């Protein structure tokens, strides 16, 4: 009898240890053009509720000094997936489009390929926006709307080539063609047509669409819920197929980016604006994901991260909201596209019940490039010299351990200008913060100049340029920026090559003030 009892106890103990040893599931939810002020947990004066994102903050860790590597879509996504700044590639400014060739080198380590090598099931469901290779017919001219696109040919060098087992989503933003879903390497739709004018697309889909291929059954206000359903279904399938296999879901949303098309459920619900409605829609999606993880019994061992790819866009129609007391950029200056805080300071919340204490807040400086180093750290690994050159693990912060300073973060604007943050200092290498976009609430900077320096410990609103008062700091930060640019990395390790600026572009972009 004692022998049988010992065997039974040993069995349950072994199960316990195996559960402890199981790597955590990881879900990375990326909102699109959602400002810090659009989340109640960050902005008590937010004019619409965000209960599920707030719940994540109450049950996890809220970062108050988290940033994207760029203030526009594609470059930030490149950084999340590769742990590397996108301006090290041929993309020196702007974004990719729906038919743009692939941006990520297929031999480069990504978060997905790394986790797949560690036994994870991997999926991306949502907006890709990093390019993929389409097939064109030999006859005719290749144009931006895909006149001679072979719509039936398999798509190459997309997410499936970069470590993702499964892909379901759209190739770029919701306002870019093709206006259709893609599953793995195939564009979907039984009624695909080439619509050659933007006016005709508008008649089919509504405003904000571009000429190109359209699935005539595509409904843009249903896209986010479709993505949510797919993500939940995929997680359930993984749980049923192999309950001991961890999964990674990269879940980049199409919202609240323009076209601002909230679902019927949330249309008018914010009593503020369509942007507010769409943000509530995003919050509901977060709630559905949390509920699904609980349903499959994986709450305790799942890391859920919620953040955004950059700040709010002018397309949100800010002035009417601001007149009602809602500020999507919260107290910060600037918008999407700019190098001011409103362009790249984002909500960043991590929920991991097994490890993170409830209602924890941290002012640790972090960047969206830091995901790759963090997941490697969770696995007890150190990245190779040619992996995640701009990625620093924030795992010690999650575990409430003593954390050294992260080091410098480089920000990049829509026009290709640079900013650098190190410690309390932030330098912007452009008098207009790298963009023409402006927030109606922002007053002019005091002591304007071609180069801007701010003490972020005293002036988070970037109101007073102190560059003339601190020439030594300006010199040191400029030298640091050049070093990060020329060595191909911002972390410790050997120098790495990257696609350099040609002279014409460098003169146009004016990287540094001499």
C-alpha positions in Angstrom: 0.0 0.0 0.0 2.8 2.4 0.9 4.6 1.5 -2.3 1.5 2.3 -4.4 1.0 5.6 -2.5 4.6 6.5 -3.2 4.2 5.8 -6.9 1.0 8.0 -7.0 2.7 10.8 -5.2 5.7 10.6 -7.5 3.4 10.7 -10.5 1.7 13.9 -9.3 5.0 15.5 -8.3 6.4 14.7 -11.8 3.4 16.4 -13.4 3.9 19.4 -11.2 7.6 19.7 -12.2 6.7 19.3 -15.8 4.2 22.1 -15.6 6.8 24.3 -13.9 9.2 23.6 -16.6 6.8 24.3 -19.4 7.7 27.5 -21.2 5.1 30.2 -21.0 2.7 30.9 -23.8 3.2 34.4 -25.2 0.5 36.7 -26.8 1.7 40.0 -28.1 -1.3 42.3 -28.9 -0.3 45.4 -31.0 -2.8 48.1 -31.4 -2.4 50.4 -34.4 -2.2 54.2 -33.9 -3.5 54.2 -30.3 -2.1 56.9 -28.0 -1.3 56.6 -24.3 -4.2 58.9 -23.6 -6.6 56.4 -25.2 -6.2 54.0 -22.3 -8.0 54.7 -19.0 -5.2 53.1 -17.0 -2.8 55.8 -18.3 -5.2 58.7 -18.6 -7.8 59.1 -15.9 -9.5 61.7 -18.0 -9.9 59.3 -21.0 -13.5 60.0 -22.2 -14.3 56.3 -22.9 -13.9 53.1 -20.8 -11.1 50.6 -21.5 -12.0 48.0 -18.8 -10.1 45.0 -20.1 -6.8 46.8 -20.8 -7.2 48.4 -17.3 -7.7 44.9 -15.9 -4.4 43.8 -17.4 -2.7 46.7 -15.6 -4.5 45.8 -12.4 -3.4 42.2 -12.6 0.0 42.8 -14.2 2.7 45.4 -14.8 2.3 48.9 -16.4 5.3 50.5 -18.0 5.1 54.3 -17.9 8.2 55.0 -20.0 7.8 52.5 -22.9 8.5 53.5 -26.5 8.4 52.3 -30.1 11.5 52.4 -32.2 9.7 54.4 -34.8 6.6 56.7 -34.9 5.1 54.9 -37.9 3.8 51.4 -38.6 6.3 49.3 -40.7 9.6 50.3 -38.9 8.1 49.5 -35.5 6.9 46.1 -36.6 10.3 45.3 -38.1 11.8 46.1 -34.7 9.3 44.0 -32.8 9.9 41.0 -34.9 13.7 41.2 -35.4 14.9 43.2 -32.3 16.7 45.5 -34.8 16.1 49.1 -36.0 14.5 49.2 -39.4 16.7 52.0 -40.7 19.5 49.5 -40.8 17.7 48.0 -43.8 16.9 49.7 -47.1 13.8 51.3 -45.5 15.2 54.7 -44.5 11.8 56.5 -44.2 8.1 55.8 -44.7 6.4 52.5 -44.7 5.9 49.5 -47.0 2.6 49.0 -48.9 0.4 46.0 -49.7 2.4 44.8 -52.7 5.8 45.8 -51.5 8.5 43.0 -51.6 9.6 41.5 -48.3 11.6 43.7 -46.0 12.9 41.2 -43.4 15.9 39.1 -44.6 14.7 35.5 -44.6 17.9 34.4 -43.0 17.5 36.8 -40.0 16.4 35.4 -36.6 13.0 36.6 -35.7 11.0 36.2 -32.5 8.9 33.6 -34.3 11.8 31.6 -35.7 13.6 31.7 -32.3 10.6 30.5 -30.4 9.9 27.8 -33.0 13.4 26.5 -32.5 12.5 26.2 -28.8 9.4 24.1 -29.5 6.7 26.7 -29.7 3.8 26.7 -32.1 3.8 30.2 -33.7 1.2 32.3 -35.4 0.6 35.8 -36.6 -3.0 36.9 -37.0 -3.6 40.4 -38.2 -1.8 43.2 -40.1 1.6 42.2 -41.4 2.8 45.4 -43.1 6.4 44.1 -43.6 6.2 43.2 -47.3 5.9 39.9 -49.1 6.7 38.7 -52.6 3.9 38.5 -55.1 4.0 36.8 -58.5 3.5 39.0 -61.6 2.7 37.8 -65.2 5.6 38.3 -67.5 3.6 40.4 -69.9 2.8 44.0 -69.1 4.2 46.6 -66.8 4.4 46.0 -63.0 2.4 48.8 -61.3 1.5 49.7 -57.8 -2.1 48.4 -58.0 -1.1 45.0 -59.4 -2.6 45.2 -62.9 -0.6 42.1 -64.0 -0.5 40.4 -60.6 -1.1 36.7 -60.7 -3.6 36.6 -57.9 -3.7 32.7 -57.9 0.1 32.2 -57.4 1.4 31.4 -53.9 2.9 34.4 -52.0 6.5 34.0 -51.1 8.8 35.3 -48.3 5.9 36.3 -46.0 5.4 35.4 -42.4 5.6 31.6 -43.0 9.1 32.0 -44.2 10.1 33.9 -41.1 9.2 31.4 -38.4 5.4 31.6 -38.2 3.6 28.3 -38.6 0.3 30.0 -39.4 -0.6 33.4 -40.9 -4.1 34.9 -41.3 -4.4 38.6 -42.0 -4.0 41.5 -44.3 -0.8 42.4 -46.1 -0.6 46.0 -44.9 -2.9 48.7 -43.4 -6.7 48.5 -44.0 -6.6 51.5 -46.3 -4.0 49.7 -48.6 -4.7 47.1 -51.4 -5.2 44.3 -51.7 -8.4 44.6 -49.8 -8.7 40.9 -48.9 -7.6 38.3 -46.3 -4.6 36.2 -46.7 -4.1 32.7 -45.2 -0.5 31.5 -45.2 0.6 32.0 -48.8 -2.8 32.4 -50.5 -5.0 35.4 -50.9 -8.6 34.6 -50.1 -12.0 35.5 -51.7 -14.3 34.0 -54.2 -15.0 37.3 -55.8 -11.7 39.1 -56.3 -11.6 41.9 -58.7 -9.1 44.5 -59.9 -10.6 47.9 -59.2 -8.6 50.5 -61.0 -9.7 53.8 -59.4 -9.8 54.9 -55.8 -13.3 56.4 -56.4 -14.6 53.0 -57.5 -13.0 51.4 -54.4 -14.7 54.0 -52.2 -18.1 53.1 -53.7 -17.5 49.5 -52.8 -15.8 49.7 -49.4 -16.3 53.3 -48.2 -13.7 56.0 -47.7 -10.0 55.3 -47.1 -9.4 52.6 -49.7 -6.9 52.5 -52.5 -7.3 51.2 -56.0 -6.2 47.6 -56.5 -7.4 44.1 -55.9 -10.6 43.9 -53.8 -12.6 40.9 -52.4 -16.1 42.2 -53.2 -17.3 40.5 -50.0 -14.7 42.2 -47.8 -16.2 44.2 -44.9 -13.7 46.4 -43.1 -15.8 46.9 -40.0 -15.7 43.1 -39.5 -12.0 42.7 -39.9 -10.9 43.0 -36.2 -13.5 40.6 -35.0 -12.5 38.2 -37.7 -8.9 38.4 -36.5 -10.0 37.9 -32.9 -12.0 34.8 -33.8 -9.1 33.4 -35.8 -6.7 34.0 -32.9 -9.0 32.3 -30.4 -9.7 29.4 -32.7 -6.0 28.9 -33.3 -5.1 28.8 -29.6 -7.9 26.3 -28.9 -6.6 24.1 -31.7 -3.1 24.2 -30.3 -4.4 23.4 -26.8 -6.4 20.4 -28.0 -3.7 19.1 -30.4 -0.7 19.3 -28.0 -1.6 20.7 -24.5 2.1 20.7 -23.4 3.4 22.6 -26.3 3.7 26.4 -25.7 2.4 28.8 -28.2 3.3 32.3 -29.4 0.7 34.6 -31.0 1.7 37.8 -32.6 -1.6 39.7 -32.9 -1.2 43.0 -34.7 -4.6 44.7 -35.0 -5.9 47.0 -37.7 -7.3 49.4 -35.2 -7.8 52.2 -34.4 -5.8 53.1 -37.6 -7.7 54.7 -40.4 -10.1 53.9 -42.0 -11.8 54.3 -38.7 -14.4 51.6 -38.9 -15.6 50.4 -35.5 -17.8 47.3 -35.5 -21.6 47.7 -35.3 -21.4 46.7 -31.7 -19.3 49.8 -30.8 -20.4 52.4 -33.3 -21.4 55.5 -31.4 -20.7 53.8 -28.0 -17.9 56.2 -26.8 -20.2 59.3 -27.1 -17.0 61.0 -28.3 -16.0 60.1 -31.8 -15.5 57.1 -34.2 -11.9 57.0 -32.9 -13.2 56.5 -29.4 -15.6 53.8 -30.6 -12.7 52.0 -32.3 -10.5 52.2 -29.2 -13.4 50.6 -27.2 -13.5 47.9 -29.9 -9.8 47.3 -29.4 -10.4 47.0 -25.6 -13.1 44.4 -26.2 -10.8 42.4 -28.4 -8.3 42.3 -25.5 -11.1 41.1 -23.2 -12.0 38.3 -25.6 -8.4 37.1 -25.8 -8.1 37.1 -22.0 -11.3 35.2 -21.7 -10.2 32.6 -24.3 -6.9 32.0 -22.4 -8.8 31.4 -19.3 -11.2 29.1 -21.1 -8.4 26.8 -22.3 -6.9 26.8 -18.8 -3.7 28.7 -19.6 -4.1 31.9 -17.6 -1.4 31.2 -15.1 1.2 30.3 -17.6 0.5 32.9 -20.3 2.3 36.2 -20.9 0.0 38.7 -22.5 1.5 42.0 -23.7 -0.6 44.9 -24.9 1.0 47.9 -26.6 0.8 50.0 -29.8 2.9 50.6 -32.8 3.1 54.4 -32.4 1.0 57.3 -31.2 -2.3 58.6 -32.4 -2.8 59.7 -36.0 -4.2 63.0 -37.2 -6.8 60.9 -39.0 -8.5 60.4 -35.6 -9.7 64.0 -35.9 -8.2 65.3 -32.7 -9.5 68.8 -32.4 -13.2 67.9 -31.8 -12.1 65.3 -29.2 -9.8 67.8 -27.5 -12.6 70.3 -27.2 -14.4 67.6 -25.2 -11.4 67.1 -23.0 -10.0 63.9 -24.5 -6.3 64.0 -25.4 -5.1 60.9 -27.2 -1.4 61.9 -26.7 -2.3 62.6 -23.0 0.1 65.2 -21.7 2.7 64.6 -24.4 3.7 66.7 -27.4 3.4 65.3 -30.9 1.6 62.6 -32.9 2.3 59.6 -35.0 5.2 60.3 -37.4 7.0 62.8 -35.1 10.0 62.4 -32.8 8.2 64.0 -29.9 6.9 61.7 -27.1 3.4 61.6 -28.5 4.8 59.8 -31.6 6.5 56.9 -29.9 5.6 56.8 -26.2 3.0 54.1 -25.9 0.9 52.1 -23.5 2.8 48.9 -22.6 1.2 46.4 -20.1 2.4 42.9 -19.3 0.2 40.3 -17.6 1.9 37.1 -16.4 0.1 35.7 -13.2 2.8 33.1 -12.5 5.5 35.7 -12.2 4.3 39.3 -12.1 2.9 40.9 -9.0 -0.5 42.5 -9.4 -0.9 46.3 -9.9 2.9 46.8 -10.4 4.0 50.0 -12.1 7.5 50.7 -13.4 9.3 53.6 -15.0 11.9 51.3 -16.5 12.8 52.7 -20.0 12.0 50.1 -22.6 11.6 49.8 -26.4 9.5 47.6 -28.6 12.7 46.2 -30.1 13.2 44.4 -26.7 10.9 41.5 -27.2 13.5 39.2 -28.9 16.1 39.6 -26.1 13.3 39.1 -23.5 12.0 35.8 -24.9 15.6 34.6 -25.2 16.2 35.5 -21.6 13.1 33.6 -20.5 14.6 30.6 -22.2 18.0 31.2 -20.4 19.7 32.2 -23.7 21.9 35.0 -24.9 21.4 36.3 -28.4 24.2 35.8 -31.0 26.1 38.8 -32.3 24.0 39.0 -35.5 20.6 38.6 -33.7 18.6 41.4 -32.1 21.3 44.0 -32.3 19.1 46.6 -30.7 17.2 44.4 -28.2 17.6 44.4 -24.4 15.8 42.0 -22.1 13.2 43.5 -19.7 12.7 40.2 -18.0 14.4 41.3 -14.8 11.9 44.2 -14.5 9.0 41.8 -14.9 10.4 39.7 -12.1 11.0 42.8 -10.0 14.7 42.2 -9.8 17.3 44.9 -9.8 17.6 46.2 -13.4 20.5 48.1 -14.8 19.8 51.1 -17.1 18.7 49.9 -20.5 21.0 52.2 -22.4 20.2 54.4 -25.4 17.0 54.1 -27.5 16.9 55.5 -31.0 13.6 56.8 -32.4 12.9 57.4 -36.1 10.3 59.7 -37.7 8.1 59.2 -40.8 10.5 61.4 -42.8 13.6 59.5 -41.7 15.0 61.8 -39.0 16.5 60.6 -35.7 16.1 61.2 -32.0 18.1 59.5 -29.1 17.1 59.0 -25.5 19.6 58.0 -22.9 18.8 58.3 -19.2 17.1 61.6 -18.6 18.3 63.2 -21.8 16.5 63.2 -25.1 18.0 64.8 -28.2 16.1 65.4 -31.5 18.2 66.0 -34.6 15.6 68.1 -36.3 13.9 71.4 -35.6 10.5 70.1 -36.6 10.8 66.8 -34.8 11.1 65.0 -38.1 7.5 65.4 -39.3 4.9 67.9 -40.5 2.2 66.4 -38.3 1.1 68.6 -35.3 -1.2 68.1 -32.4 -3.7 71.1 -32.1 -3.1 71.2 -28.3 0.7 71.8 -28.5 2.2 75.2 -27.9 5.5 76.2 -29.5 8.7 74.9 -28.0 10.5 77.5 -25.9 14.0 78.2 -27.3 13.4 76.6 -30.7 16.4 75.5 -32.7 17.6 73.1 -35.4 18.6 70.7 -32.6 16.5 70.1 -29.6 17.5 68.7 -26.2 15.1 68.0 -23.4 15.6 66.9 -19.7 12.9 64.3 -19.5 13.2 64.1 -15.7 11.9 67.7 -15.5 10.1 68.2 -18.8 8.2 65.2 -20.2 6.1 67.6 -22.2 9.2 68.7 -24.2 8.3 72.4 -23.7 11.8 73.9 -23.2 14.8 73.2 -25.5 17.9 73.3 -23.3 20.5 72.5 -26.0 22.3 75.8 -25.6 22.7 75.2 -21.9 24.2 71.8 -22.2 26.7 71.7 -25.1 28.6 68.8 -23.5 25.5 66.7 -23.4 24.7 67.5 -27.0 28.2 66.5 -28.1 28.1 63.2 -26.1 24.6 62.2 -27.4 25.5 63.1 -31.0 28.7 61.0 -30.7 26.5 58.1 -29.3 24.1 58.4 -32.2 26.9 58.2 -34.7 28.4 55.2 -33.0 25.0 53.4 -33.0 24.5 54.2 -36.6 28.0 53.2 -37.8 28.5 50.0 -35.7 25.2 48.4 -36.8 24.1 47.9 -33.2 23.2 49.6 -29.9 24.0 46.7 -27.7 27.3 45.1 -26.7 28.9 42.9 -29.4 30.9 43.0 -32.6 30.0 45.6 -35.3 27.4 44.5 -37.8 26.9 45.6 -41.4 23.7 47.2 -42.6 22.4 48.9 -45.7 24.1 52.3 -45.7 22.5 55.6 -46.7 23.6 56.8 -50.1 25.0 60.4 -50.3 21.9 61.9 -51.8 19.6 60.5 -49.1 22.0 61.4 -46.4 22.1 65.0 -47.5 18.4 65.1 -47.8 17.7 63.5 -44.4 20.4 65.5 -42.6 21.1 63.0 -39.9 23.2 65.2 -37.7 23.9 68.8 -36.9 27.6 69.4 -37.4 
